[in-house]
Amino acid sequence: MRTIGIDLAIVGDHKAVILDDQSNPVGKVLRLQTDPACLEALLRRAREGTDEEEPLRAVMEPTGLAWLPVASYLIQRGVTVYLVNTQQVSDLRKFYKKHAKSDRIDARVLARLPWVNPDALHPLQLSPAEYLSGQRWCKQQEELDELMTATKNRVRAWERAFWPGLEDVVGDLFAPWVYRWREEWYDPWQLQEAKPRQLAAFLAHAGADPEEVDSLAAGLQEVARRAVALFGTPEGGPSPYVDYATLQDQVLRELRLLAFFENEHRAVRRKVQKLYRQLHPERHVESIKGVGEDGAAVYVFFIGDVGRFATQKDFRGWHGLIPASEQSSDAEKKGLRITSAGPDPVKKYGYINAEVARQWDPQIAAIYHNQMMNKGAHHCQAVCACATHLLDRVR
């Protein structure tokens, strides 16, 4: 069997090396692009001098998404494709050429991995289009979550600095009536001079609790007086350091962006749930304690065909919610970090679902108790151990 090592480039040409069944180079290093003609020429070159039916295999790193079109083309033409861990390639390259790195060296290293570490190579199985679409939806949902959180944190940080005590008065900084208040009364000098009854009437009209508008008006005016005292001049004049009109514009813009992100998040979540119900109409995954709709969708999309994992060990190695190991002679280190393998959404929901499951499922609770009381693990380590067992059930 001949082996093709392909060092992928996001920008520029890929480099490919062909090795025979004795790990000897066949020809020179080839340059190619993500183009059907180039890939077909590569396959012809790899099969020169061999039986046309002889199988081929290709080894590459998951460089961005540059691997996907190449892998799709090769797999559909009978080539066995392996995506390998980047760290493995880095370590092997240092072994061959400690003080040199180039695309040519990387391509040769990739091609030799099947001889160096065959146990770590697993054939790539591309998921059907529906599952890949679901994975992209889930990642988009995660990105929108992060944007929403970052926007809220930014607004909180600004208002904790420039409106000290505001959060204690209003409670929820993102309540609809607080947005209306920001539009009309964001100047502390104006706010402190307002008539309490006028301000209370505005708050009631904006949607605040009618029974609390008087206390809210008094609290807001107290916050305004504090801001004036902190940022204004000793005579009570405008602040030389904070332009509240500009701050108002910036905060309102952040809140408009937040509303946009929230709308898009809801739309994406609807897409995720609709596709999840199409692919898994029985929804058996949700019968596991701690697993909700969002987590179940992530598991279905990312795990796909569980038959590709021959053993539970293979599955655990794929999702990565297991600690790294380090053992020498009779000594073995405990409490190491979990491996960096596996899709991040699977690890995230594995942890979140395990945190819930340990409070409701007796078996998961027993694992958590054993980790905390008998093995000296801290909370996060114990929940990760629970997550490993929870994902075993998902499989």
Buried (B, 14 or more C-beta within 10 A) or exposed (E): EBBBBBBBBEEEBBBBBBBBEEEEEBEEBBEBEBEEEBBEEBBEBBBEEBEEEEEBBBBBBBBEEBBBEBBEBBBEEEBBBBBBBEEBBBEBBEEEBEEEEEBBBBBBBBBBBBEBBEEEBBEBEBBEEEBBBBBEBBBBBBBBBEBBEEBBEBBBEBBEEBBBBBBEBBEEBBBEBBBBBBEBBBBBBEBBEBEEEEBBEBBBEBBBEEEBBBEBBBBBBEBBBBBBEBBBEEEEEBBEEBEBEEBBEBBBEBBEBBBBBBEBBEEBBEBBBEBBBEBBEEBEBBEBBBBBBBBBBBBBBBBBEEEBBEEEEEBBBBBBBBBEEEEEEEEEEEEEEBBEBBBEBBBBBBBBBBBBBBEEBEBBBEBBEEBBEEEEBEEEBBBBBBBBBBBEBBB
